[in-house]
Amino acid sequence: MALDLAFELMMLLTAGSALLVSAWLFWRAQSQHSMKALAGFGIMMALWCCGHVAIFYGKTGLGNALILANPLMPTFFLDFAIGFVNQGPAQRPWLSRLARHRALLYIAALLVLGGSLLGEGGNVIAFGPFSHYFVFSGIGWFNIAYTIGVGIVAHALLLWGWKMHSGNRRRSIAAMFIAGAWGLLLASSFIFPSLGLHWYPWPMLLLPSYVVLLVYGVVRYQMLEVNAWANRALLWILMTLLVLGIIALFSSLAGPFGMQALANVPNWQLWLYSMLLLTLALALYQPVSKLVARLIYPGSQLNEQQLDSWQHHLAQAHDWPELSRIAEQLLGQQMGQSACVLLQPHTFVMPPVIGPCIICYYQPLKWQSSLQGFDDVTPSVRLTAEVFASLLTTRCSLLERSLQLAEAERTRLSDQHLVELGGLSAAMAHELRNPLNIISMASAGLEAERKAMIQAQLKRADRLISDMLTYSGNISVHRTPVPLASLLSSLRPQFDWHKTKFDCQIADNVLILADTYRLQQVLVNLIDNALSFVRNQENGVICITAGEGPQANRIIRVHNNGPAIAPDMLAHLFRPFVSKRSGGSGLGLSIVRRIMDAHGGHITHRCDLGWPVTFELYFPEDHP
């Protein structure tokens, strides 16, 4: 092959590779400006190579213009370097300002290009195998000097970013330096004729590899499909080299070893031998493929048996904590390091995480997953995590449906039980209150001490009957804005505080969207319940606060400094007829929970707010 034709083919191949890679980057970049700038760099390299081809075919004006567009190449690369470095720990105000004024960089490059064209910064000469070859002259030397200067600034910025960053971004920067050194070595031969050295630019024949290596170095830790491409490319390169090596070995050894007939084999027979050797190479495909996979994707490997095992173990979970625990164990075993799994079946809030973590959350109509902290893991580990996250989201969807069915069945049985209990409670209330009234009237003539004792027990029995009727009855709510501070002030005289301090930290403008009567029932039950524990202790305090910020009109917290609730009571806290309160019916907290459920809210017990006991009431904005 003629040397000028070989040079032309390499320029066309470089241009084609750069355009394909740039188009792929534009497609994948989406909103990533730095990747778009890298795509612009590839386009300018393609145009630069096309300029050489244009000169070969006598289109001197077009070729000179494309080659003298040199400054735009490092300008695009500098734009990319600014966006790539100005992230995380390396983010700086001066880099952000430079990014905002990036247009000035392009204007400067265009001015240098315009000056080079007006000043005729290049000529076309003939030397060696080339009848047309571009050389710099006059102001063209400023053009090449400016190009080199911008490139140095870009790589200096990358060097600074390499010091500031860590993990995969640091590795990407190191890969860019290696690719840059390779590109400088290849392109340096281009200016030799401009210096009077009429040497054939052999290194430029390998120029197609530069743009591919540069882009691969940048995105290999960010896009898994790039690694898949590298896997296949490296595999076929190794196979081709294997075939060529075996052919060369047989050809070179045939003559010296007396196999002159083999050395004189016709070309068509060599092709036949090549096909046989290729068949041998295909037989070696599996071991070579595994070697390449370990080079490109070092780490764990996935197979169908592993996926079946994951599905089997995840299916054993019956609630969210158990599913999270099983998922963490499976993922940690596969990765060889600890990893967390967060499941958010209700509201999605991106929590701060340390280390690798899979977050599964429910959004309207479907479950989704997000990987956090996987930036510094190998591509195979990230791929493993993505596959595991996909299986986990499917299992979350199935578990949610299972829990919903179980909850629906529980609600049905509970409603049926309440209907039966309501009828029984109404009958018992009617039958019990008649004799209680008779006892009350009969005690009217007794001495004061004995009458007070009987009346106290009658009140206790009457309250138990009222609580049973409230708990078993149908609770309906009519929600209106209720001024919480005023409501608490009106309730305060109803209680015998007995030296207990009542601290109401509620602003006058706090409005709770609730049923006034039912909210009053809730607060009376909670305050009365708290008083029964703190009234007889020194420095007893009951404090009522609202939520912070936007939650002020949706959250009420009732604190007290009484004894903490025993751990064995927490699981049964809101069940009926469960109480350690002296003289209590065991229905107070159960009634509060039913009222909160009717509002579409909920009540929870907390001990992490600086108080031994806190009951938190949550009211939604809209009716469920």
C-alpha positions in Angstrom: 0.0 0.0 0.0 1.3 3.5 -0.9 2.4 5.5 2.1 0.3 8.5 1.1 -2.7 6.3 0.8 -2.1 4.7 4.2 -1.9 8.2 5.8 -5.2 9.2 4.0 -7.0 6.1 5.3 -5.8 6.7 8.8 -7.1 10.3 8.8 -10.5 9.1 7.5 -10.6 6.3 10.1 -9.7 8.8 12.9 -12.4 11.2 11.6 -15.0 8.4 11.5 -14.1 7.1 15.0 -14.3 10.6 16.4 -17.6 11.4 14.9 -19.1 8.1 16.0 -17.8 8.5 19.6 -19.1 12.2 19.6 -22.5 11.2 18.4 -22.7 8.5 21.1 -21.6 11.0 23.8 -24.2 13.5 22.7 -26.9 10.8 22.9 -25.7 9.7 26.4 -24.7 13.1 27.8 -28.3 14.4 28.3 -27.8 17.3 30.7 -24.1 16.7 31.3 -22.4 19.7 29.8 -18.9 18.4 30.3 -19.6 15.3 28.2 -21.0 17.5 25.4 -17.8 19.5 25.5 -15.9 16.3 25.1 -18.1 15.4 22.2 -17.2 18.8 20.7 -13.5 17.9 21.1 -14.1 14.8 19.1 -15.9 16.7 16.3 -13.1 19.2 16.0 -10.6 16.3 15.8 -12.7 14.8 13.0 -12.7 18.1 11.1 -9.0 18.5 11.6 -8.4 15.1 10.0 -10.7 15.9 7.2 -8.6 19.0 6.6 -5.6 16.8 5.7 -7.7 14.7 3.4 -9.1 17.9 1.7 -5.5 19.1 1.0 -4.6 15.7 -0.5 -7.3 16.3 -3.1 -6.2 19.8 -3.9 -8.9 21.7 -1.8 -6.2 23.9 -0.2 -8.5 26.6 1.1 -10.9 24.3 2.9 -8.0 22.1 4.2 -6.1 25.1 5.6 -9.2 26.4 7.3 -9.9 23.1 9.0 -6.3 22.5 10.1 -6.0 26.1 11.4 -9.1 25.5 13.5 -6.5 23.9 15.9 -7.3 26.2 18.8 -10.9 25.0 19.1 -9.8 21.5 19.9 -8.1 22.3 23.2 -10.7 24.9 24.0 -13.4 22.2 23.9 -11.1 20.0 26.0 -10.6 22.9 28.5 -14.3 23.4 28.7 -14.7 19.7 29.4 -11.9 19.7 32.1 -13.6 22.6 33.9 -16.9 20.8 34.2 -15.3 17.5 35.0 -13.1 18.8 37.8 -15.5 21.4 39.3 -17.4 18.9 41.3 -17.5 17.6 44.9 -14.3 18.4 46.9 -12.7 20.3 44.0 -15.6 22.7 43.4 -14.4 26.3 43.6 -16.0 29.7 43.0 -13.3 30.6 40.5 -14.0 27.5 38.4 -17.7 28.2 38.5 -17.1 31.8 37.2 -14.8 30.4 34.5 -17.6 28.0 33.5 -20.1 30.8 33.3 -17.8 32.8 31.0 -16.7 29.8 28.9 -18.0 31.7 25.8 -15.0 34.0 26.1 -12.7 31.0 25.6 -14.4 30.1 22.3 -14.4 33.7 21.2 -10.6 33.8 21.8 -10.1 30.6 19.8 -12.2 32.0 16.9 -10.2 35.2 16.9 -6.9 33.2 16.6 -8.5 31.1 13.8 -9.6 34.3 12.0 -6.2 35.9 12.3 -4.5 32.7 11.1 -6.7 32.6 8.0 -6.3 36.3 7.2 -2.5 36.1 7.7 -2.1 32.9 5.7 -0.8 30.9 8.6 -0.1 27.8 6.5 1.3 26.5 3.1 1.1 23.3 1.2 4.3 21.6 0.2 5.4 18.4 -1.4 7.8 16.0 0.2 8.5 12.2 0.1 5.3 10.3 -0.8 3.1 13.4 -0.4 2.4 15.7 -3.2 0.3 17.9 -0.9 1.1 18.4 2.8 0.3 21.2 5.2 3.0 23.2 7.0 2.8 26.2 9.3 4.2 29.6 8.4 4.1 33.1 9.7 1.2 33.7 12.1 0.4 30.0 11.9 3.2 29.5 14.5 1.1 31.7 16.9 -1.8 29.4 16.1 0.0 26.3 17.1 1.6 28.0 20.1 -1.9 29.1 21.3 -3.2 25.6 20.8 -0.4 24.1 22.8 -0.8 26.7 25.5 -4.5 26.0 26.0 -3.8 22.3 26.1 -1.3 22.8 28.8 -3.8 24.9 30.8 -6.4 22.1 30.5 -4.0 19.4 31.6 -2.7 21.6 34.5 -6.3 21.9 35.6 -6.7 18.1 35.4 -3.5 17.7 37.4 -4.9 19.9 40.1 -8.2 18.0 40.0 -6.3 14.7 40.3 -4.8 16.0 43.6 -8.2 17.2 44.9 -10.4 14.2 43.9 -10.4 10.6 44.9 -11.9 7.3 43.8 -13.1 6.7 40.2 -12.9 10.4 39.2 -9.2 10.5 40.2 -8.7 7.3 38.2 -10.4 8.8 35.2 -8.1 11.9 35.3 -5.1 9.6 35.4 -6.4 7.7 32.4 -6.8 11.0 30.6 -3.2 11.9 31.2 -2.1 8.5 29.8 -4.3 9.1 26.7 -3.0 12.6 26.4 0.6 11.5 26.4 -0.2 9.0 23.8 -2.0 11.6 21.6 1.0 14.0 22.0 3.4 11.3 20.9 1.3 10.5 17.8 0.5 14.1 16.8 4.1 15.5 17.4 5.2 14.0 14.0 2.7 16.3 12.2 4.8 19.4 12.6 8.1 17.9 11.7 7.9 19.1 8.0 7.0 22.6 9.3 10.4 22.5 11.1 12.2 21.4 7.9 12.3 17.8 8.9 10.8 16.0 6.0 10.2 12.7 7.9 7.2 10.5 7.2 4.7 10.9 10.1 4.6 7.2 11.1 3.1 7.8 14.5 0.0 9.5 13.0 -1.0 6.2 11.5 -2.1 5.2 15.0 -4.1 8.4 15.6 -7.5 6.5 15.5 -6.7 5.0 18.8 -6.2 8.4 20.6 -9.8 9.7 20.6 -11.2 6.2 21.6 -8.7 5.8 24.5 -9.4 9.3 25.7 -13.1 8.9 25.8 -12.9 5.4 27.3 -10.6 6.8 30.0 -13.2 9.4 30.9 -16.4 7.4 31.0 -15.3 3.8 31.8 -16.2 4.3 35.5 -19.5 6.0 34.7 -21.2 4.1 31.9 -21.3 0.3 32.0 -22.0 -0.1 28.3 -18.5 1.4 27.6 -17.0 -1.4 29.6 -19.1 -3.9 27.7 -17.8 -2.4 24.4 -14.2 -2.6 25.7 -14.8 -6.2 26.7 -15.9 -7.2 23.2 -13.2 -5.0 21.5 -10.4 -6.4 23.6 -11.6 -9.9 23.0 -11.6 -9.6 19.2 -8.3 -7.8 19.2 -6.7 -10.7 21.1 -8.3 -13.3 18.8 -7.1 -11.5 15.7 -3.5 -11.1 17.1 -3.6 -14.8 18.0 -4.5 -15.8 14.4 -1.9 -13.4 12.9 0.8 -14.6 15.3 0.2 -18.3 14.5 0.3 -17.5 10.7 3.5 -15.5 11.1 5.1 -18.2 13.1 4.4 -20.9 10.6 5.5 -18.8 7.7 8.8 -17.8 9.3 9.7 -21.3 10.5 8.8 -23.1 7.3 11.9 -22.2 5.3 14.6 -22.6 8.0 13.3 -26.0 9.0 13.3 -27.4 5.5 9.6 -26.9 4.8 10.2 -25.0 1.5 6.9 -26.3 0.1 5.1 -24.7 3.0 7.0 -21.5 2.5 5.9 -21.5 -1.2 2.3 -22.1 -0.4 0.0 -20.0 -2.7 -2.0 -17.1 -1.2 -5.3 -18.9 -1.5 -3.9 -21.8 0.5 -2.7 -19.4 3.2 -6.3 -18.1 3.5 -7.4 -21.7 3.9 -4.8 -22.2 6.6 -6.0 -19.0 8.2 -9.5 -20.3 8.4 -8.3 -23.5 10.1 -6.3 -21.3 12.6 -9.4 -19.2 13.2 -11.3 -22.4 14.0 -8.7 -23.2 16.5 -8.9 -19.6 17.9 -12.7 -20.0 18.3 -12.1 -23.2 20.3 -10.1 -21.0 22.7 -12.8 -18.4 22.9 -14.2 -19.4 26.3 -10.9 -19.3 28.3 -9.8 -16.1 26.5 -13.3 -14.6 27.2 -13.0 -15.3 30.9 -9.5 -13.8 31.0 -10.8 -10.6 29.3 -13.8 -10.5 31.6 -11.6 -10.5 34.6 -9.4 -7.8 33.2 -12.4 -5.5 32.3 -14.8 -6.6 35.0 -12.7 -7.7 38.0 -14.7 -9.0 40.9 -17.9 -11.0 41.4 -19.7 -12.9 38.6 -23.4 -13.4 38.2 -25.2 -16.5 37.0 -28.8 -17.9 36.9 -28.2 -20.0 40.0 -27.2 -16.9 41.9 -30.3 -14.9 40.8 -32.5 -17.8 41.8 -30.9 -18.0 45.2 -31.5 -14.2 45.7 -35.1 -14.5 44.8 -35.6 -17.5 47.1 -34.1 -15.7 50.2 -35.9 -12.4 49.5 -39.2 -14.2 49.3 -38.8 -15.4 52.9 -39.3 -11.8 54.3 -42.7 -11.0 55.8 -42.2 -7.3 56.7 -40.0 -4.4 55.7 -37.3 -4.7 58.4 -36.8 -8.4 57.7 -36.6 -7.8 53.9 -34.0 -5.0 54.5 -32.0 -7.3 56.8 -32.0 -10.2 54.3 -31.1 -7.9 51.4 -28.2 -6.5 53.3 -26.8 -9.9 54.1 -27.1 -11.1 50.5 -25.6 -8.0 49.0 -22.8 -8.0 51.5 -21.9 -11.6 50.8 -21.9 -11.0 47.0 -19.8 -7.8 47.2 -17.4 -9.0 49.9 -18.0 -5.9 52.0 -20.7 -4.3 54.1 -23.6 -2.6 52.3 -26.8 -1.0 53.5 -30.3 -1.4 52.1 -33.0 1.3 52.8 -36.6 0.6 52.1 -39.1 3.5 52.0 -42.6 2.2 51.3 -44.3 5.5 52.1 -42.5 8.8 51.6 -39.2 9.1 49.7 -36.5 11.1 51.4 -33.0 10.7 50.2 -31.0 10.1 53.4 -27.3 10.8 53.9 -25.5 7.4 53.6 -21.9 6.3 54.2 -20.6 3.6 51.9 -22.5 1.6 49.3 -26.2 1.7 49.8 -29.3 0.6 47.8 -32.4 2.8 48.4 -35.7 1.4 47.2 -38.6 3.8 47.4 -42.2 3.9 46.2 -43.4 6.6 43.8 -46.8 6.8 42.2 -47.7 3.5 40.4 -44.3 1.7 40.9 -41.2 1.0 43.0 -37.9 2.5 42.0 -34.3 2.1 43.2 -31.3 4.3 43.6 -27.6 3.5 44.1 -25.7 5.7 46.5 -22.0 5.4 47.4 -21.1 3.1 44.5 -18.8 5.7 42.8 -15.6 4.0 44.0 -16.4 0.4 43.2 -15.4 -1.6 40.2 -17.8 -1.8 37.2 -18.7 -5.4 38.0 -19.7 -4.7 41.6 -21.9 -1.8 40.4 -23.4 -4.1 37.8 -24.1 -6.6 40.5 -25.7 -3.9 42.7 -28.0 -2.8 39.8 -29.2 -6.3 39.1 -29.8 -6.9 42.8 -31.6 -3.6 43.1 -33.9 -4.6 40.2 -34.8 -7.9 42.0 -35.3 -6.1 45.2 -37.7 -3.5 43.8 -39.8 -6.4 42.4 -39.8 -8.1 45.8 -40.8 -4.8 47.4 -43.8 -4.5 45.1 -44.9 -8.1 45.9 -44.4 -7.6 49.7 -46.4 -4.4 49.6 -49.3 -6.2 47.9 -49.1 -9.0 50.4 -49.1 -6.5 53.4 -52.0 -4.6 51.9 -54.1 -7.8 51.6 -53.2 -8.8 55.2 -54.1 -5.3 56.4 -57.4 -5.4 54.5 -58.2 -8.8 56.1 -57.2 -7.5 59.5 -59.4 -4.4 59.0 -62.3 -6.6 57.9 -62.0 -8.7 61.0 -61.5 -5.7 63.2 -64.6 -4.0 61.8 -66.6 -7.2 62.3 -65.3 -7.4 65.9 -66.2 -3.8 66.6 -69.7 -4.2 65.3 -70.2 -7.2 67.7 -68.5 -5.3 70.5 -70.6 -2.2 69.9 -73.8 -4.1 70.2 -72.6 -5.8 73.4 -71.3 -2.5 74.8 -74.6 -0.7 74.2 -76.6 -3.5 75.9 -74.2 -3.6 78.8 -74.2 0.2 79.2 -78.1 0.2 79.4 -78.2 -2.7 81.9 -75.3 -1.3 84.1 -76.3 2.3 84.3 -79.7 1.6 85.8 -78.3 -0.2 89.0 -75.5 2.4 89.1 -78.1 5.2 89.3 -79.9 3.4 92.0 -76.7 3.0 94.0 -76.0 6.7 93.5 -79.4 7.7 94.9 -79.2 5.3 97.8 -75.8 6.8 98.9 -77.3 10.3 99.2 -78.2 9.9 102.9 -74.8 8.4 104.0 -72.1 10.4 105.8 -69.8 12.5 103.6 -66.7 10.3 103.7 -68.5 7.1 102.8 -70.6 8.9 100.1 -67.5 10.4 98.5 -65.9 6.9 98.3 -69.0 5.4 96.6 -69.3 8.4 94.2 -65.7 8.0 93.2 -66.2 4.4 92.3 -69.4 5.2 90.5 -67.6 7.8 88.3 -64.9 5.2 87.6 -67.5 2.7 86.5 -69.3 5.3 84.4 -66.1 6.3 82.6 -65.3 2.7 81.8 -68.8 2.4 80.2 -68.2 5.6 78.2 -64.8 4.4 77.1 -66.2 1.1 75.9 -69.0 2.9 74.0 -66.5 5.3 72.3 -64.0 2.5 71.4 -66.6 0.2 69.9 -68.7 2.9 68.2 -68.4 4.4 64.7 -66.0 7.4 64.9 -66.7 10.1 62.3 -64.8 13.3 62.0 -65.5 16.8 60.5 -62.2 18.5 60.0 -61.9 22.3 60.5 -59.0 24.5 61.4 -58.7 24.4 65.2 -56.6 27.0 67.1 -54.5 24.6 69.3 -53.3 27.1 71.9 -56.9 28.2 72.7 -58.1 24.6 72.9 -55.4 23.7 75.4 -56.2 26.8 77.5 -59.9 25.7 77.7 -58.9 22.2 78.7 -56.5 23.2 81.5 -59.1 23.8 84.2 -60.5 20.3 83.8 -57.5 18.6 85.4 -56.2 18.4 89.0 -52.6 19.3 88.3 -51.5 18.8 92.0 -48.2 20.7 91.7 -47.5 19.3 88.2 -46.1 21.9 85.8 -48.0 22.3 82.6 -45.8 23.8 79.8 -47.7 24.7 76.6 -45.2 25.8 73.9 -47.7 26.4 71.2 -47.8 29.6 69.2 -51.2 31.4 68.8 -51.2 31.0 65.0 -50.9 27.1 65.0 -54.0 25.7 63.4 -54.7 21.9 63.3 -57.0 20.6 60.6 -59.1 18.2 62.8 -62.5 17.5 64.3 -62.7 19.8 67.4 -64.5 17.4 69.6 -62.4 14.4 68.7 -59.2 16.4 69.1 -60.3 17.4 72.5 -60.9 13.7 73.4 -57.4 12.9 72.2 -55.7 15.6 74.2 -57.8 14.9 77.4 -56.9 11.2 77.2 -53.2 11.9 76.7 -52.9 14.5 79.4 -55.0 12.5 81.9 -52.8 9.5 81.1 -49.6 11.5 81.7 -50.9 13.0 84.9 -51.5 9.6 86.4 -47.8 9.0 86.3 -46.2 12.4 87.0 -48.7 13.8 89.6 -47.2 12.0 92.5 -43.5 12.6 91.7 -41.4 15.7 92.5 -41.0 18.3 89.7 -43.5 16.5 87.4 -43.8 18.2 84.0 -46.2 17.8 81.1 -45.1 19.7 78.0 -47.0 20.1 74.7 -45.2 21.3 71.6 -45.9 21.5 67.8 -43.8 20.4 64.9 -41.0 22.5 63.4 -41.4 24.8 60.4 -43.9 23.6 57.8 -44.9 20.7 60.2 -46.1 23.0 62.9 -49.7 22.7 61.7 -49.5 18.9 61.3 -47.7 17.5 64.4 -48.5 17.7 68.1 -46.2 16.2 70.7 -47.3 15.5 74.3 -44.2 15.0 76.5 -43.9 14.1 80.2 -41.0 13.3 82.5 -42.6 10.3 84.2 -41.1 6.8 84.1 -40.2 5.5 80.7 -42.4 2.8 79.3 -41.1 -0.7 79.7 -39.9 -2.4 76.5 -42.3 -5.3 76.9 -45.2 -2.8 76.9 -44.3 -1.0 73.7 -45.6 -3.8 71.4 -49.0 -3.7 73.1 -49.2 0.0 73.9 -52.2 0.8 71.7 -54.1 -2.4 72.2 -57.4 -2.3 74.3 -57.4 -3.3 77.9 -53.6 -3.0 78.2 -52.6 -0.6 81.0 -50.3 -0.2 83.9 -52.1 2.9 85.1 -53.7 2.6 88.5 -57.5 2.7 88.0 -57.2 2.9 84.2 -59.5 1.1 81.8 -56.9 0.3 79.3 -58.9 1.9 76.5 -57.5 5.5 76.5 -54.6 5.0 74.0 -56.7 2.6 71.9 -59.4 5.3 71.6 -56.7 7.9 70.7 -55.4 5.6 67.9 -58.9 5.1 66.5 -59.5 8.8 66.4 -56.2 9.4 64.7 -56.9 6.7 62.1 -60.3 8.4 61.4 -58.4 11.6 60.7 -56.1 9.7 58.3 -53.2 10.4 60.7 -51.4 8.3 63.3 -50.0 8.3 66.8 -46.5 7.1 67.7 -44.5 6.7 70.9 -41.0 8.3 71.0 -38.3 8.5 73.5 -35.6 10.2 71.4 -36.7 13.8 71.9 -35.1 14.4 75.3 -38.1 13.3 77.3 -38.7 9.8 78.9 -42.2 9.6 77.2 -43.5 11.4 74.2 -46.6 10.7 72.2 -46.5 12.3 68.7 -49.8 13.0 66.8 -49.6 13.4 63.0 -52.4 15.0 61.1 -52.3 15.0 57.2 -53.0 18.1 55.2 -55.8 16.6 53.2 -58.5 14.1 54.1 -57.5 10.5 53.1 
